[in-house]
């Protein structure tokens, strides 16, 4: 089992490196990243972030079109990351509220990413019935391990983590979120 995990991490590292090369084309040579709206934000190097943050920002997932979706592409703005699955009733219940959070807070710089701990076919079928306005990527079964490393000690779903613009986790919740608590979190967050 450890050999398989090492191979998975090595593959993720290779994809993350490719994502890093892509991102380097979007970054200025002085270490700043372009923010939406044209301003530049100084981002700390990954090795200066906490171990859990480094793990996430170096990860890569599959988009629904099977293209790599590097987490690093989201760095530089606050992020609400939600782990969910099509078979998880509390996950399904909270998704419309997370979608509403996306609608309300994307203009304030917040991003939302749904990571489905699921297979592509059920996720595509689900999204055909309940379209979401925020991106969804596939974390597969390794998504549970990643969520544990981000603070989900029980490995349950749904699990939500908020990151500040510098890339550090600032809020976590195991169980269904509610729009009002997401609003309060975002209002109180120092992004």
C-alpha positions in Angstrom: 0.0 0.0 0.0 2.8 2.4 0.8 4.4 1.8 -2.7 1.1 2.8 -4.3 0.8 5.9 -2.2 4.4 6.9 -3.1 3.7 6.4 -6.8 0.5 8.5 -6.5 2.4 11.2 -4.7 5.2 11.1 -7.4 2.6 11.3 -10.1 0.9 14.2 -8.4 4.3 15.9 -8.0 5.0 15.6 -11.7 1.6 17.1 -12.6 2.1 19.8 -10.0 5.5 20.6 -11.6 3.8 20.9 -15.0 1.2 23.2 -13.4 4.0 25.2 -11.9 5.6 25.6 -15.3 2.2 26.8 -16.6 1.8 29.2 -13.7 5.3 30.6 -14.2 4.2 31.9 -17.5 1.4 33.8 -15.7 3.6 35.2 -12.9 6.0 38.1 -13.0 9.6 37.4 -12.6 9.7 39.2 -9.3 7.6 36.7 -7.4 4.3 38.5 -7.6 1.1 37.0 -9.0 -1.4 38.9 -11.0 -4.7 39.3 -9.1 -8.1 39.5 -10.8 -8.6 43.2 -11.4 -5.0 43.9 -12.4 -3.3 44.4 -9.0 -0.3 42.3 -8.0 -0.1 40.4 -4.7 3.1 39.2 -3.1 2.8 35.5 -2.4 5.1 33.7 -0.1 7.1 30.8 -1.6 5.5 27.4 -1.1 8.2 26.3 1.2 7.4 29.1 3.6 3.8 27.8 4.1 2.7 25.3 6.6 3.2 21.6 5.7 -0.6 21.1 5.2 -0.8 24.1 2.9 2.2 23.0 0.9 0.6 19.6 0.4 -2.6 21.1 -1.0 -1.0 23.7 -3.2 1.3 21.1 -4.7 -1.6 18.7 -5.5 -3.3 18.3 -8.9 -6.7 16.9 -9.6 -8.5 15.9 -12.7 -11.1 18.3 -14.1 -14.3 16.7 -15.4 -12.8 16.8 -18.9 -9.9 14.7 -17.6 -7.4 17.6 -17.9 -5.0 18.3 -15.0 -6.3 20.9 -12.6 -3.4 22.1 -10.5 -4.3 23.6 -7.1 -1.5 26.1 -7.6 -3.6 27.8 -10.3 -5.9 29.1 -7.5 -3.2 30.7 -5.3 -3.3 34.4 -4.7 -7.0 34.8 -3.8 -9.0 33.4 -0.9 -10.4 29.9 -1.6 -13.3 27.9 -0.2 -12.5 24.2 -0.8 -15.3 21.7 -0.4 -14.8 17.9 -0.4 -18.0 16.1 -1.3 -19.5 13.1 -3.0 -22.6 12.2 -5.0 -23.6 9.5 -2.5 -23.3 11.9 0.5 -26.7 13.3 1.5 -25.3 16.2 3.7 -23.0 17.1 0.8 -25.9 17.3 -1.7 -27.9 19.4 0.8 -25.1 22.0 1.3 -24.0 22.4 -2.4 -26.8 25.0 -3.2 -25.6 27.1 -0.3 -22.0 26.8 -1.4 -23.1 27.8 -4.9 -24.9 30.9 -3.3 -21.7 31.7 -1.4 -19.8 31.6 -4.8 -22.4 34.0 -6.3 -22.2 36.5 -3.4 -18.4 36.4 -2.7 -16.7 35.9 -6.1 -16.9 39.6 -6.7 -15.1 40.1 -3.4 -12.2 37.9 -4.6 -13.3 34.5 -3.2 -12.9 31.4 -5.2 -14.7 28.1 -4.7 -13.5 24.6 -5.7 -15.5 21.5 -5.2 -13.4 18.3 -4.9 -15.5 15.2 -5.6 -14.4 12.2 -3.7 -16.1 10.1 -6.4 -15.8 8.7 -9.9 -16.2 10.9 -13.1 -19.5 9.3 -14.3 -21.6 9.9 -11.2 -20.2 13.4 -10.8 -21.1 14.3 -14.4 -24.6 12.8 -14.0 -25.1 14.7 -10.8 -23.9 18.0 -12.3 -26.2 17.5 -15.2 -29.1 17.6 -12.8 -27.8 20.3 -10.4 -25.4 22.5 -12.3 -23.0 24.5 -10.1 -21.4 27.8 -11.0 -18.1 27.0 -9.3 -15.5 24.6 -10.7 -15.6 20.9 -9.7 -12.6 18.6 -9.9 -12.1 15.0 -9.1 -10.1 14.0 -6.0 -11.1 10.3 -6.3 -10.4 8.1 -3.4 -7.2 9.9 -2.5 -9.4 12.9 -1.7 -10.1 11.4 1.7 -6.4 11.2 2.5 -5.9 14.8 1.4 -8.8 16.0 3.5 -7.3 14.2 6.5 -4.0 16.0 6.0 -5.9 19.3 5.9 -7.5 18.6 9.3 -10.4 16.2 8.7 -9.3 13.8 11.4 -12.4 11.6 11.0 -12.2 11.4 7.2 -15.9 12.2 6.9 -17.8 14.2 4.3 -18.6 16.9 3.6 -15.5 18.7 4.7 -14.7 22.3 3.9 -11.5 24.3 4.3 -11.0 28.1 3.6 -7.6 29.4 2.6 -6.5 33.0 2.8 -4.9 34.7 -0.3 -1.4 33.7 0.9 -2.4 30.1 0.8 -2.8 29.2 4.5 -5.9 27.4 5.9 -7.9 29.8 8.0 -11.2 27.8 8.7 -12.3 24.2 8.6 -15.6 22.4 9.1 -16.6 18.7 9.1 -20.2 18.4 8.2 -22.6 20.4 6.1 -22.0 24.1 6.0 -24.6 26.8 5.9 -24.6 30.0 3.9 -24.8 32.2 7.0 -21.7 30.7 8.6 -19.8 30.9 5.3 -20.8 34.6 5.1 -19.5 35.1 8.7 -16.3 33.3 8.0 -15.6 35.3 4.9 -16.5 38.6 6.6 -14.1 37.8 9.5 -11.3 36.4 7.4 -8.2 38.4 6.9 -7.5 37.6 3.3 
